[in-house]
Amino acid sequence: MKGHSTTHLENLTRLSRIEGQIKGVKRMIEEGEYCIDIITQIQAARAALQSVNKTILEKHLKHCVADALVAKDPDEIDSKLAEVMTVIKRMEK
């Protein structure tokens, strides 16, 4: 893990919780639980993943993009901004 390991470690903890949620959803399906209850759990897992996604994007902006701006390397700045725009466009879908 390059650089910002504290945030990545925090996200690993959160992802472990999400993994548990997904396993719970699988179990619910296997056991034939009520559909709305399954959907509710899927929505909770999606929201948790989206939260991790936003945290990582914020960290990327504060560090990787900011570092490119400080370095004043036009190619690196363009590259980082293009990456961010690609991610934002994907989030809209």
PDB file of N, CA, C and O in Angstrom:
ATOM      1  N   MET A   1       0.849  -1.184   0.000  1.00  0.00           N
ATOM      2  CA  MET A   1       0.000   0.000   0.000  1.00  0.00           C
ATOM      3  C   MET A   1       0.887   1.238   0.000  1.00  0.00           C
ATOM      4  O   MET A   1       1.568   1.535   0.981  1.00  0.00           O
ATOM      5  N   LYS A   2       0.864   1.935  -1.097  1.00  0.00           N
ATOM      6  CA  LYS A   2       1.680   3.134  -1.204  1.00  0.00           C
ATOM      7  C   LYS A   2       1.070   4.257  -0.371  1.00  0.00           C
ATOM      8  O   LYS A   2      -0.147   4.442  -0.346  1.00  0.00           O
ATOM      9  N   GLY A   3       1.919   4.987   0.295  1.00  0.00           N
ATOM     10  CA  GLY A   3       1.499   6.211   0.934  1.00  0.00           C
ATOM     11  C   GLY A   3       0.530   6.071   2.077  1.00  0.00           C
ATOM     12  O   GLY A   3       0.920   5.620   3.155  1.00  0.00           O
ATOM     13  N   HIS A   4      -0.645   6.419   1.896  1.00  0.00           N
ATOM     14  CA  HIS A   4      -1.661   6.718   2.891  1.00  0.00           C
ATOM     15  C   HIS A   4      -2.255   5.460   3.529  1.00  0.00           C
ATOM     16  O   HIS A   4      -3.446   5.183   3.391  1.00  0.00           O
ATOM     17  N   SER A   5      -1.420   4.717   4.217  1.00  0.00           N
ATOM     18  CA  SER A   5      -1.826   3.409   4.720  1.00  0.00           C
ATOM     19  C   SER A   5      -2.880   3.482   5.824  1.00  0.00           C
ATOM     20  O   SER A   5      -3.682   2.558   5.959  1.00  0.00           O
ATOM     21  N   THR A   6      -2.898   4.545   6.608  1.00  0.00           N
ATOM     22  CA  THR A   6      -3.887   4.629   7.683  1.00  0.00           C
ATOM     23  C   THR A   6      -5.295   4.553   7.114  1.00  0.00           C
ATOM     24  O   THR A   6      -6.117   3.772   7.592  1.00  0.00           O
ATOM     25  N   THR A   7      -5.575   5.353   6.105  1.00  0.00           N
ATOM     26  CA  THR A   7      -6.905   5.329   5.515  1.00  0.00           C
ATOM     27  C   THR A   7      -7.182   3.979   4.871  1.00  0.00           C
ATOM     28  O   THR A   7      -8.288   3.451   4.988  1.00  0.00           O
ATOM     29  N   HIS A   8      -6.192   3.417   4.193  1.00  0.00           N
ATOM     30  CA  HIS A   8      -6.399   2.117   3.572  1.00  0.00           C
ATOM     31  C   HIS A   8      -6.667   1.051   4.634  1.00  0.00           C
ATOM     32  O   HIS A   8      -7.506   0.174   4.431  1.00  0.00           O
ATOM     33  N   LEU A   9      -5.976   1.118   5.738  1.00  0.00           N
ATOM     34  CA  LEU A   9      -6.220   0.148   6.820  1.00  0.00           C
ATOM     35  C   LEU A   9      -7.626   0.310   7.384  1.00  0.00           C
ATOM     36  O   LEU A   9      -8.307  -0.674   7.671  1.00  0.00           O
ATOM     37  N   GLU A  10      -8.057   1.562   7.539  1.00  0.00           N
ATOM     38  CA  GLU A  10      -9.423   1.813   8.010  1.00  0.00           C
ATOM     39  C   GLU A  10     -10.436   1.251   7.015  1.00  0.00           C
ATOM     40  O   GLU A  10     -11.447   0.664   7.400  1.00  0.00           O
ATOM     41  N   ASN A  11     -10.147   1.440   5.740  1.00  0.00           N
ATOM     42  CA  ASN A  11     -11.059   0.934   4.713  1.00  0.00           C
ATOM     43  C   ASN A  11     -11.072  -0.588   4.682  1.00  0.00           C
ATOM     44  O   ASN A  11     -12.108  -1.190   4.399  1.00  0.00           O
ATOM     45  N   LEU A  12      -9.941  -1.216   4.969  1.00  0.00           N
ATOM     46  CA  LEU A  12      -9.927  -2.680   5.026  1.00  0.00           C
ATOM     47  C   LEU A  12     -10.858  -3.191   6.118  1.00  0.00           C
ATOM     48  O   LEU A  12     -11.547  -4.194   5.938  1.00  0.00           O
ATOM     49  N   THR A  13     -10.872  -2.501   7.241  1.00  0.00           N
ATOM     50  CA  THR A  13     -11.785  -2.867   8.330  1.00  0.00           C
ATOM     51  C   THR A  13     -13.234  -2.727   7.869  1.00  0.00           C
ATOM     52  O   THR A  13     -14.063  -3.605   8.106  1.00  0.00           O
ATOM     53  N   ARG A  14     -13.518  -1.620   7.215  1.00  0.00           N
ATOM     54  CA  ARG A  14     -14.883  -1.389   6.727  1.00  0.00           C
ATOM     55  C   ARG A  14     -15.261  -2.422   5.670  1.00  0.00           C
ATOM     56  O   ARG A  14     -16.395  -2.899   5.638  1.00  0.00           O
ATOM     57  N   LEU A  15     -14.309  -2.764   4.808  1.00  0.00           N
ATOM     58  CA  LEU A  15     -14.578  -3.762   3.774  1.00  0.00           C
ATOM     59  C   LEU A  15     -14.809  -5.145   4.377  1.00  0.00           C
ATOM     60  O   LEU A  15     -15.588  -5.933   3.840  1.00  0.00           O
ATOM     61  N   SER A  16     -14.148  -5.438   5.468  1.00  0.00           N
ATOM     62  CA  SER A  16     -14.394  -6.716   6.148  1.00  0.00           C
ATOM     63  C   SER A  16     -15.826  -6.779   6.669  1.00  0.00           C
ATOM     64  O   SER A  16     -16.474  -7.823   6.607  1.00  0.00           O
ATOM     65  N   ARG A  17     -16.314  -5.645   7.184  1.00  0.00           N
ATOM     66  CA  ARG A  17     -17.708  -5.593   7.640  1.00  0.00           C
ATOM     67  C   ARG A  17     -18.665  -5.786   6.467  1.00  0.00           C
ATOM     68  O   ARG A  17     -19.667  -6.493   6.576  1.00  0.00           O
ATOM     69  N   ILE A  18     -18.339  -5.144   5.341  1.00  0.00           N
ATOM     70  CA  ILE A  18     -19.175  -5.265   4.141  1.00  0.00           C
ATOM     71  C   ILE A  18     -19.168  -6.714   3.643  1.00  0.00           C
ATOM     72  O   ILE A  18     -20.196  -7.244   3.221  1.00  0.00           O
ATOM     73  N   GLU A  19     -18.009  -7.332   3.700  1.00  0.00           N
ATOM     74  CA  GLU A  19     -17.912  -8.739   3.315  1.00  0.00           C
ATOM     75  C   GLU A  19     -18.859  -9.590   4.167  1.00  0.00           C
ATOM     76  O   GLU A  19     -19.518 -10.498   3.661  1.00  0.00           O
ATOM     77  N   GLY A  20     -18.913  -9.284   5.454  1.00  0.00           N
ATOM     78  CA  GLY A  20     -19.838  -9.984   6.342  1.00  0.00           C
ATOM     79  C   GLY A  20     -21.288  -9.745   5.939  1.00  0.00           C
ATOM     80  O   GLY A  20     -22.117 -10.653   5.994  1.00  0.00           O
ATOM     81  N   GLN A  21     -21.585  -8.506   5.531  1.00  0.00           N
ATOM     82  CA  GLN A  21     -22.944  -8.200   5.073  1.00  0.00           C
ATOM     83  C   GLN A  21     -23.292  -9.029   3.835  1.00  0.00           C
ATOM     84  O   GLN A  21     -24.390  -9.576   3.734  1.00  0.00           O
ATOM     85  N   ILE A  22     -22.353  -9.113   2.901  1.00  0.00           N
ATOM     86  CA  ILE A  22     -22.589  -9.859   1.663  1.00  0.00           C
ATOM     87  C   ILE A  22     -22.805 -11.342   1.977  1.00  0.00           C
ATOM     88  O   ILE A  22     -23.693 -11.979   1.409  1.00  0.00           O
ATOM     89  N   LYS A  23     -21.997 -11.881   2.875  1.00  0.00           N
ATOM     90  CA  LYS A  23     -22.187 -13.274   3.284  1.00  0.00           C
ATOM     91  C   LYS A  23     -23.564 -13.460   3.919  1.00  0.00           C
ATOM     92  O   LYS A  23     -24.216 -14.487   3.730  1.00  0.00           O
ATOM     93  N   GLY A  24     -23.993 -12.450   4.676  1.00  0.00           N
ATOM     94  CA  GLY A  24     -25.322 -12.498   5.275  1.00  0.00           C
ATOM     95  C   GLY A  24     -26.417 -12.498   4.224  1.00  0.00           C
ATOM     96  O   GLY A  24     -27.417 -13.202   4.364  1.00  0.00           O
ATOM     97  N   VAL A  25     -26.233 -11.712   3.172  1.00  0.00           N
ATOM     98  CA  VAL A  25     -27.208 -11.678   2.076  1.00  0.00           C
ATOM     99  C   VAL A  25     -27.260 -13.049   1.398  1.00  0.00           C
ATOM    100  O   VAL A  25     -28.339 -13.563   1.106  1.00  0.00           O
ATOM    101  N   LYS A  26     -26.104 -13.627   1.154  1.00  0.00           N
ATOM    102  CA  LYS A  26     -26.050 -14.947   0.529  1.00  0.00           C
ATOM    103  C   LYS A  26     -26.800 -15.974   1.389  1.00  0.00           C
ATOM    104  O   LYS A  26     -27.571 -16.787   0.880  1.00  0.00           O
ATOM    105  N   ARG A  27     -26.556 -15.916   2.694  1.00  0.00           N
ATOM    106  CA  ARG A  27     -27.229 -16.826   3.612  1.00  0.00           C
ATOM    107  C   ARG A  27     -28.737 -16.609   3.563  1.00  0.00           C
ATOM    108  O   ARG A  27     -29.509 -17.569   3.549  1.00  0.00           O
ATOM    109  N   MET A  28     -29.152 -15.347   3.536  1.00  0.00           N
ATOM    110  CA  MET A  28     -30.579 -15.031   3.480  1.00  0.00           C
ATOM    111  C   MET A  28     -31.223 -15.628   2.229  1.00  0.00           C
ATOM    112  O   MET A  28     -32.329 -16.167   2.283  1.00  0.00           O
ATOM    113  N   ILE A  29     -30.523 -15.526   1.115  1.00  0.00           N
ATOM    114  CA  ILE A  29     -31.053 -16.077  -0.130  1.00  0.00           C
ATOM    115  C   ILE A  29     -31.121 -17.603  -0.040  1.00  0.00           C
ATOM    116  O   ILE A  29     -32.120 -18.214  -0.418  1.00  0.00           O
ATOM    117  N   GLU A  30     -30.051 -18.204   0.464  1.00  0.00           N
ATOM    118  CA  GLU A  30     -30.014 -19.665   0.607  1.00  0.00           C
ATOM    119  C   GLU A  30     -31.149 -20.164   1.502  1.00  0.00           C
ATOM    120  O   GLU A  30     -31.701 -21.241   1.273  1.00  0.00           O
ATOM    121  N   GLU A  31     -31.489 -19.387   2.508  1.00  0.00           N
ATOM    122  CA  GLU A  31     -32.519 -19.793   3.465  1.00  0.00           C
ATOM    123  C   GLU A  31     -33.922 -19.338   3.067  1.00  0.00           C
ATOM    124  O   GLU A  31     -34.894 -19.577   3.784  1.00  0.00           O
ATOM    125  N   GLY A  32     -34.011 -18.672   1.902  1.00  0.00           N
ATOM    126  CA  GLY A  32     -35.318 -18.261   1.397  1.00  0.00           C
ATOM    127  C   GLY A  32     -35.983 -17.170   2.192  1.00  0.00           C
ATOM    128  O   GLY A  32     -37.208 -17.141   2.308  1.00  0.00           O
ATOM    129  N   GLU A  33     -35.187 -16.265   2.747  1.00  0.00           N
ATOM    130  CA  GLU A  33     -35.743 -15.157   3.539  1.00  0.00           C
ATOM    131  C   GLU A  33     -36.636 -14.263   2.668  1.00  0.00           C
ATOM    132  O   GLU A  33     -36.622 -14.350   1.440  1.00  0.00           O
ATOM    133  N   TYR A  34     -37.384 -13.432   3.315  1.00  0.00           N
ATOM    134  CA  TYR A  34     -38.314 -12.513   2.669  1.00  0.00           C
ATOM    135  C   TYR A  34     -37.546 -11.548   1.748  1.00  0.00           C
ATOM    136  O   TYR A  34     -36.545 -10.954   2.147  1.00  0.00           O
ATOM    137  N   CYS A  35     -38.037 -11.409   0.517  1.00  0.00           N
ATOM    138  CA  CYS A  35     -37.335 -10.636  -0.521  1.00  0.00           C
ATOM    139  C   CYS A  35     -37.014  -9.198  -0.099  1.00  0.00           C
ATOM    140  O   CYS A  35     -35.912  -8.706  -0.344  1.00  0.00           O
ATOM    141  N   ILE A  36     -37.961  -8.543   0.523  1.00  0.00           N
ATOM    142  CA  ILE A  36     -37.740  -7.148   0.923  1.00  0.00           C
ATOM    143  C   ILE A  36     -36.625  -7.055   1.952  1.00  0.00           C
ATOM    144  O   ILE A  36     -35.852  -6.097   1.937  1.00  0.00           O
ATOM    145  N   ASP A  37     -36.528  -8.021   2.836  1.00  0.00           N
ATOM    146  CA  ASP A  37     -35.441  -8.032   3.818  1.00  0.00           C
ATOM    147  C   ASP A  37     -34.085  -8.209   3.123  1.00  0.00           C
ATOM    148  O   ASP A  37     -33.094  -7.590   3.511  1.00  0.00           O
ATOM    149  N   ILE A  38     -34.055  -9.058   2.097  1.00  0.00           N
ATOM    150  CA  ILE A  38     -32.815  -9.257   1.328  1.00  0.00           C
ATOM    151  C   ILE A  38     -32.436  -7.973   0.609  1.00  0.00           C
ATOM    152  O   ILE A  38     -31.279  -7.555   0.644  1.00  0.00           O
ATOM    153  N   ILE A  39     -33.402  -7.352  -0.037  1.00  0.00           N
ATOM    154  CA  ILE A  39     -33.147  -6.100  -0.764  1.00  0.00           C
ATOM    155  C   ILE A  39     -32.635  -5.028   0.195  1.00  0.00           C
ATOM    156  O   ILE A  39     -31.716  -4.281  -0.141  1.00  0.00           O
ATOM    157  N   THR A  40     -33.221  -4.951   1.374  1.00  0.00           N
ATOM    158  CA  THR A  40     -32.782  -3.972   2.370  1.00  0.00           C
ATOM    159  C   THR A  40     -31.319  -4.186   2.728  1.00  0.00           C
ATOM    160  O   THR A  40     -30.560  -3.224   2.848  1.00  0.00           O
ATOM    161  N   GLN A  41     -30.921  -5.438   2.898  1.00  0.00           N
ATOM    162  CA  GLN A  41     -29.523  -5.735   3.230  1.00  0.00           C
ATOM    163  C   GLN A  41     -28.594  -5.432   2.058  1.00  0.00           C
ATOM    164  O   GLN A  41     -27.477  -4.956   2.259  1.00  0.00           O
ATOM    165  N   ILE A  42     -29.047  -5.703   0.841  1.00  0.00           N
ATOM    166  CA  ILE A  42     -28.242  -5.371  -0.345  1.00  0.00           C
ATOM    167  C   ILE A  42     -28.046  -3.862  -0.431  1.00  0.00           C
ATOM    168  O   ILE A  42     -26.944  -3.393  -0.718  1.00  0.00           O
ATOM    169  N   GLN A  43     -29.102  -3.105  -0.186  1.00  0.00           N
ATOM    170  CA  GLN A  43     -28.998  -1.645  -0.224  1.00  0.00           C
ATOM    171  C   GLN A  43     -28.041  -1.136   0.849  1.00  0.00           C
ATOM    172  O   GLN A  43     -27.299  -0.182   0.611  1.00  0.00           O
ATOM    173  N   ALA A  44     -28.048  -1.748   2.007  1.00  0.00           N
ATOM    174  CA  ALA A  44     -27.129  -1.341   3.074  1.00  0.00           C
ATOM    175  C   ALA A  44     -25.687  -1.623   2.679  1.00  0.00           C
ATOM    176  O   ALA A  44     -24.801  -0.808   2.938  1.00  0.00           O
ATOM    177  N   ALA A  45     -25.445  -2.767   2.055  1.00  0.00           N
ATOM    178  CA  ALA A  45     -24.089  -3.102   1.605  1.00  0.00           C
ATOM    179  C   ALA A  45     -23.629  -2.147   0.501  1.00  0.00           C
ATOM    180  O   ALA A  45     -22.477  -1.712   0.491  1.00  0.00           O
ATOM    181  N   ARG A  46     -24.518  -1.830  -0.410  1.00  0.00           N
ATOM    182  CA  ARG A  46     -24.183  -0.878  -1.485  1.00  0.00           C
ATOM    183  C   ARG A  46     -23.839   0.493  -0.903  1.00  0.00           C
ATOM    184  O   ARG A  46     -22.879   1.129  -1.338  1.00  0.00           O
ATOM    185  N   ALA A  47     -24.611   0.943   0.069  1.00  0.00           N
ATOM    186  CA  ALA A  47     -24.353   2.237   0.702  1.00  0.00           C
ATOM    187  C   ALA A  47     -22.998   2.228   1.408  1.00  0.00           C
ATOM    188  O   ALA A  47     -22.257   3.209   1.355  1.00  0.00           O
ATOM    189  N   ALA A  48     -22.683   1.124   2.064  1.00  0.00           N
ATOM    190  CA  ALA A  48     -21.398   1.008   2.753  1.00  0.00           C
ATOM    191  C   ALA A  48     -20.243   1.028   1.749  1.00  0.00           C
ATOM    192  O   ALA A  48     -19.225   1.675   1.994  1.00  0.00           O
ATOM    193  N   LEU A  49     -20.391   0.330   0.633  1.00  0.00           N
ATOM    194  CA  LEU A  49     -19.365   0.349  -0.408  1.00  0.00           C
ATOM    195  C   LEU A  49     -19.202   1.753  -0.988  1.00  0.00           C
ATOM    196  O   LEU A  49     -18.085   2.209  -1.232  1.00  0.00           O
ATOM    197  N   GLN A  50     -20.323   2.428  -1.205  1.00  0.00           N
ATOM    198  CA  GLN A  50     -20.265   3.794  -1.738  1.00  0.00           C
ATOM    199  C   GLN A  50     -19.529   4.722  -0.767  1.00  0.00           C
ATOM    200  O   GLN A  50     -18.797   5.614  -1.195  1.00  0.00           O
ATOM    201  N   SER A  51     -19.720   4.514   0.514  1.00  0.00           N
ATOM    202  CA  SER A  51     -19.028   5.317   1.513  1.00  0.00           C
ATOM    203  C   SER A  51     -17.519   5.090   1.448  1.00  0.00           C
ATOM    204  O   SER A  51     -16.744   6.044   1.524  1.00  0.00           O
ATOM    205  N   VAL A  52     -17.102   3.836   1.308  1.00  0.00           N
ATOM    206  CA  VAL A  52     -15.674   3.532   1.161  1.00  0.00           C
ATOM    207  C   VAL A  52     -15.142   4.166  -0.116  1.00  0.00           C
ATOM    208  O   VAL A  52     -14.050   4.734  -0.130  1.00  0.00           O
ATOM    209  N   ASN A  53     -15.913   4.066  -1.175  1.00  0.00           N
ATOM    210  CA  ASN A  53     -15.528   4.653  -2.458  1.00  0.00           C
ATOM    211  C   ASN A  53     -15.281   6.161  -2.317  1.00  0.00           C
ATOM    212  O   ASN A  53     -14.273   6.675  -2.801  1.00  0.00           O
ATOM    213  N   LYS A  54     -16.186   6.849  -1.664  1.00  0.00           N
ATOM    214  CA  LYS A  54     -16.050   8.295  -1.480  1.00  0.00           C
ATOM    215  C   LYS A  54     -14.841   8.632  -0.617  1.00  0.00           C
ATOM    216  O   LYS A  54     -14.140   9.608  -0.883  1.00  0.00           O
ATOM    217  N   THR A  55     -14.596   7.835   0.406  1.00  0.00           N
ATOM    218  CA  THR A  55     -13.442   8.057   1.280  1.00  0.00           C
ATOM    219  C   THR A  55     -12.134   7.934   0.494  1.00  0.00           C
ATOM    220  O   THR A  55     -11.226   8.750   0.654  1.00  0.00           O
ATOM    221  N   ILE A  56     -12.049   6.918  -0.347  1.00  0.00           N
ATOM    222  CA  ILE A  56     -10.833   6.712  -1.137  1.00  0.00           C
ATOM    223  C   ILE A  56     -10.678   7.819  -2.173  1.00  0.00           C
ATOM    224  O   ILE A  56      -9.566   8.295  -2.401  1.00  0.00           O
ATOM    225  N   LEU A  57     -11.770   8.237  -2.801  1.00  0.00           N
ATOM    226  CA  LEU A  57     -11.697   9.329  -3.769  1.00  0.00           C
ATOM    227  C   LEU A  57     -11.246  10.619  -3.093  1.00  0.00           C
ATOM    228  O   LEU A  57     -10.408  11.344  -3.629  1.00  0.00           O
ATOM    229  N   GLU A  58     -11.799  10.904  -1.924  1.00  0.00           N
ATOM    230  CA  GLU A  58     -11.399  12.112  -1.187  1.00  0.00           C
ATOM    231  C   GLU A  58      -9.907  12.085  -0.865  1.00  0.00           C
ATOM    232  O   GLU A  58      -9.209  13.085  -1.029  1.00  0.00           O
ATOM    233  N   LYS A  59      -9.430  10.935  -0.408  1.00  0.00           N
ATOM    234  CA  LYS A  59      -8.003  10.801  -0.087  1.00  0.00           C
ATOM    235  C   LYS A  59      -7.150  10.988  -1.341  1.00  0.00           C
ATOM    236  O   LYS A  59      -6.085  11.602  -1.288  1.00  0.00           O
ATOM    237  N   HIS A  60      -7.621  10.459  -2.458  1.00  0.00           N
ATOM    238  CA  HIS A  60      -6.901  10.614  -3.730  1.00  0.00           C
ATOM    239  C   HIS A  60      -6.801  12.093  -4.103  1.00  0.00           C
ATOM    240  O   HIS A  60      -5.744  12.567  -4.522  1.00  0.00           O
ATOM    241  N   LEU A  61      -7.901  12.807  -3.949  1.00  0.00           N
ATOM    242  CA  LEU A  61      -7.896  14.235  -4.275  1.00  0.00           C
ATOM    243  C   LEU A  61      -6.953  15.012  -3.356  1.00  0.00           C
ATOM    244  O   LEU A  61      -6.189  15.862  -3.814  1.00  0.00           O
ATOM    245  N   LYS A  62      -7.012  14.717  -2.072  1.00  0.00           N
ATOM    246  CA  LYS A  62      -6.208  15.455  -1.099  1.00  0.00           C
ATOM    247  C   LYS A  62      -4.723  15.158  -1.194  1.00  0.00           C
ATOM    248  O   LYS A  62      -3.897  15.982  -0.802  1.00  0.00           O
ATOM    249  N   HIS A  63      -4.377  13.991  -1.710  1.00  0.00           N
ATOM    250  CA  HIS A  63      -2.962  13.626  -1.729  1.00  0.00           C
ATOM    251  C   HIS A  63      -2.418  13.503  -3.150  1.00  0.00           C
ATOM    252  O   HIS A  63      -1.539  14.273  -3.536  1.00  0.00           O
ATOM    253  N   CYS A  64      -2.910  12.573  -3.915  1.00  0.00           N
ATOM    254  CA  CYS A  64      -2.349  12.314  -5.240  1.00  0.00           C
ATOM    255  C   CYS A  64      -2.534  13.501  -6.189  1.00  0.00           C
ATOM    256  O   CYS A  64      -1.592  13.933  -6.853  1.00  0.00           O
ATOM    257  N   VAL A  65      -3.760  14.019  -6.241  1.00  0.00           N
ATOM    258  CA  VAL A  65      -4.020  15.162  -7.122  1.00  0.00           C
ATOM    259  C   VAL A  65      -3.311  16.404  -6.581  1.00  0.00           C
ATOM    260  O   VAL A  65      -2.701  17.153  -7.344  1.00  0.00           O
ATOM    261  N   ALA A  66      -3.389  16.619  -5.286  1.00  0.00           N
ATOM    262  CA  ALA A  66      -2.716  17.779  -4.686  1.00  0.00           C
ATOM    263  C   ALA A  66      -1.206  17.713  -4.922  1.00  0.00           C
ATOM    264  O   ALA A  66      -0.584  18.735  -5.210  1.00  0.00           O
ATOM    265  N   ASP A  67      -0.611  16.524  -4.803  1.00  0.00           N
ATOM    266  CA  ASP A  67       0.826  16.369  -5.058  1.00  0.00           C
ATOM    267  C   ASP A  67       1.173  16.742  -6.493  1.00  0.00           C
ATOM    268  O   ASP A  67       2.202  17.369  -6.743  1.00  0.00           O
ATOM    269  N   ALA A  68       0.320  16.360  -7.433  1.00  0.00           N
ATOM    270  CA  ALA A  68       0.553  16.708  -8.837  1.00  0.00           C
ATOM    271  C   ALA A  68       0.484  18.224  -9.033  1.00  0.00           C
ATOM    272  O   ALA A  68       1.268  18.796  -9.791  1.00  0.00           O
ATOM    273  N   LEU A  69      -0.457  18.866  -8.346  1.00  0.00           N
ATOM    274  CA  LEU A  69      -0.577  20.328  -8.455  1.00  0.00           C
ATOM    275  C   LEU A  69       0.649  21.026  -7.864  1.00  0.00           C
ATOM    276  O   LEU A  69       1.160  21.985  -8.442  1.00  0.00           O
ATOM    277  N   VAL A  70       1.112  20.551  -6.728  1.00  0.00           N
ATOM    278  CA  VAL A  70       2.279  21.140  -6.078  1.00  0.00           C
ATOM    279  C   VAL A  70       3.528  20.970  -6.954  1.00  0.00           C
ATOM    280  O   VAL A  70       4.372  21.862  -7.035  1.00  0.00           O
ATOM    281  N   ALA A  71       3.623  19.813  -7.602  1.00  0.00           N
ATOM    282  CA  ALA A  71       4.780  19.540  -8.459  1.00  0.00           C
ATOM    283  C   ALA A  71       4.755  20.387  -9.731  1.00  0.00           C
ATOM    284  O   ALA A  71       5.775  20.530 -10.405  1.00  0.00           O
ATOM    285  N   LYS A  72       3.603  20.942 -10.053  1.00  0.00           N
ATOM    286  CA  LYS A  72       3.423  21.799 -11.234  1.00  0.00           C
ATOM    287  C   LYS A  72       3.839  21.097 -12.528  1.00  0.00           C
ATOM    288  O   LYS A  72       4.390  21.715 -13.439  1.00  0.00           O
ATOM    289  N   ASP A  73       3.565  19.802 -12.585  1.00  0.00           N
ATOM    290  CA  ASP A  73       3.839  19.010 -13.785  1.00  0.00           C
ATOM    291  C   ASP A  73       2.549  18.934 -14.595  1.00  0.00           C
ATOM    292  O   ASP A  73       1.635  18.194 -14.230  1.00  0.00           O
ATOM    293  N   PRO A  74       2.462  19.687 -15.686  1.00  0.00           N
ATOM    294  CA  PRO A  74       1.210  19.754 -16.450  1.00  0.00           C
ATOM    295  C   PRO A  74       0.698  18.381 -16.908  1.00  0.00           C
ATOM    296  O   PRO A  74      -0.506  18.125 -16.874  1.00  0.00           O
ATOM    297  N   ASP A  75       1.598  17.513 -17.328  1.00  0.00           N
ATOM    298  CA  ASP A  75       1.168  16.185 -17.773  1.00  0.00           C
ATOM    299  C   ASP A  75       0.590  15.375 -16.617  1.00  0.00           C
ATOM    300  O   ASP A  75      -0.423  14.692 -16.771  1.00  0.00           O
ATOM    301  N   GLU A  76       1.237  15.457 -15.469  1.00  0.00           N
ATOM    302  CA  GLU A  76       0.760  14.725 -14.290  1.00  0.00           C
ATOM    303  C   GLU A  76      -0.577  15.295 -13.814  1.00  0.00           C
ATOM    304  O   GLU A  76      -1.473  14.544 -13.428  1.00  0.00           O
ATOM    305  N   ILE A  77      -0.707  16.614 -13.842  1.00  0.00           N
ATOM    306  CA  ILE A  77      -1.970  17.259 -13.457  1.00  0.00           C
ATOM    307  C   ILE A  77      -3.085  16.798 -14.381  1.00  0.00           C
ATOM    308  O   ILE A  77      -4.154  16.400 -13.916  1.00  0.00           O
ATOM    309  N   ASP A  78      -2.844  16.848 -15.685  1.00  0.00           N
ATOM    310  CA  ASP A  78      -3.854  16.410 -16.654  1.00  0.00           C
ATOM    311  C   ASP A  78      -4.223  14.952 -16.439  1.00  0.00           C
ATOM    312  O   ASP A  78      -5.395  14.583 -16.517  1.00  0.00           O
ATOM    313  N   SER A  79      -3.229  14.130 -16.170  1.00  0.00           N
ATOM    314  CA  SER A  79      -3.463  12.705 -15.951  1.00  0.00           C
ATOM    315  C   SER A  79      -4.339  12.472 -14.719  1.00  0.00           C
ATOM    316  O   SER A  79      -5.300  11.704 -14.766  1.00  0.00           O
ATOM    317  N   LYS A  80      -4.002  13.136 -13.628  1.00  0.00           N
ATOM    318  CA  LYS A  80      -4.767  12.963 -12.385  1.00  0.00           C
ATOM    319  C   LYS A  80      -6.197  13.475 -12.540  1.00  0.00           C
ATOM    320  O   LYS A  80      -7.142  12.842 -12.070  1.00  0.00           O
ATOM    321  N   LEU A  81      -6.351  14.621 -13.199  1.00  0.00           N
ATOM    322  CA  LEU A  81      -7.702  15.165 -13.403  1.00  0.00           C
ATOM    323  C   LEU A  81      -8.528  14.249 -14.303  1.00  0.00           C
ATOM    324  O   LEU A  81      -9.721  14.059 -14.064  1.00  0.00           O
ATOM    325  N   ALA A  82      -7.908  13.686 -15.326  1.00  0.00           N
ATOM    326  CA  ALA A  82      -8.613  12.754 -16.210  1.00  0.00           C
ATOM    327  C   ALA A  82      -9.069  11.518 -15.438  1.00  0.00           C
ATOM    328  O   ALA A  82     -10.182  11.030 -15.632  1.00  0.00           O
ATOM    329  N   GLU A  83      -8.201  11.018 -14.563  1.00  0.00           N
ATOM    330  CA  GLU A  83      -8.572   9.867 -13.725  1.00  0.00           C
ATOM    331  C   GLU A  83      -9.798  10.189 -12.875  1.00  0.00           C
ATOM    332  O   GLU A  83     -10.742   9.401 -12.798  1.00  0.00           O
ATOM    333  N   VAL A  84      -9.768  11.351 -12.242  1.00  0.00           N
ATOM    334  CA  VAL A  84     -10.871  11.743 -11.363  1.00  0.00           C
ATOM    335  C   VAL A  84     -12.160  11.894 -12.165  1.00  0.00           C
ATOM    336  O   VAL A  84     -13.219  11.446 -11.725  1.00  0.00           O
ATOM    337  N   MET A  85     -12.079  12.515 -13.324  1.00  0.00           N
ATOM    338  CA  MET A  85     -13.279  12.688 -14.140  1.00  0.00           C
ATOM    339  C   MET A  85     -13.851  11.339 -14.578  1.00  0.00           C
ATOM    340  O   MET A  85     -15.069  11.163 -14.607  1.00  0.00           O
ATOM    341  N   THR A  86     -12.989  10.397 -14.915  1.00  0.00           N
ATOM    342  CA  THR A  86     -13.444   9.061 -15.296  1.00  0.00           C
ATOM    343  C   THR A  86     -14.184   8.399 -14.141  1.00  0.00           C
ATOM    344  O   THR A  86     -15.238   7.793 -14.335  1.00  0.00           O
ATOM    345  N   VAL A  87     -13.632   8.517 -12.944  1.00  0.00           N
ATOM    346  CA  VAL A  87     -14.269   7.926 -11.765  1.00  0.00           C
ATOM    347  C   VAL A  87     -15.609   8.600 -11.481  1.00  0.00           C
ATOM    348  O   VAL A  87     -16.592   7.921 -11.187  1.00  0.00           O
ATOM    349  N   ILE A  88     -15.657   9.912 -11.566  1.00  0.00           N
ATOM    350  CA  ILE A  88     -16.914  10.639 -11.306  1.00  0.00           C
ATOM    351  C   ILE A  88     -17.981  10.233 -12.316  1.00  0.00           C
ATOM    352  O   ILE A  88     -19.140  10.045 -11.946  1.00  0.00           O
ATOM    353  N   LYS A  89     -17.609  10.095 -13.573  1.00  0.00           N
ATOM    354  CA  LYS A  89     -18.574   9.689 -14.592  1.00  0.00           C
ATOM    355  C   LYS A  89     -19.115   8.289 -14.302  1.00  0.00           C
ATOM    356  O   LYS A  89     -20.301   8.024 -14.499  1.00  0.00           O
ATOM    357  N   ARG A  90     -18.246   7.397 -13.834  1.00  0.00           N
ATOM    358  CA  ARG A  90     -18.683   6.044 -13.487  1.00  0.00           C
ATOM    359  C   ARG A  90     -19.621   6.058 -12.295  1.00  0.00           C
ATOM    360  O   ARG A  90     -20.542   5.244 -12.226  1.00  0.00           O
ATOM    361  N   MET A  91     -19.407   6.963 -11.359  1.00  0.00           N
ATOM    362  CA  MET A  91     -20.245   7.048 -10.158  1.00  0.00           C
ATOM    363  C   MET A  91     -21.654   7.502 -10.508  1.00  0.00           C
ATOM    364  O   MET A  91     -22.604   7.177  -9.796  1.00  0.00           O
ATOM    365  N   GLU A  92     -21.798   8.243 -11.589  1.00  0.00           N
ATOM    366  CA  GLU A  92     -23.106   8.755 -11.988  1.00  0.00           C
ATOM    367  C   GLU A  92     -24.004   7.678 -12.548  1.00  0.00           C
ATOM    368  O   GLU A  92     -25.221   7.859 -12.600  1.00  0.00           O
ATOM    369  N   LYS A  93     -23.443   6.575 -12.965  1.00  0.00           N
ATOM    370  CA  LYS A  93     -24.233   5.518 -13.612  1.00  0.00           C
ATOM    371  C   LYS A  93     -24.981   4.695 -12.609  1.00  0.00           C
ATOM    372  O   LYS A  93     -25.694   3.764 -12.984  1.00  0.00           O
TER     373      LYS A  93
END
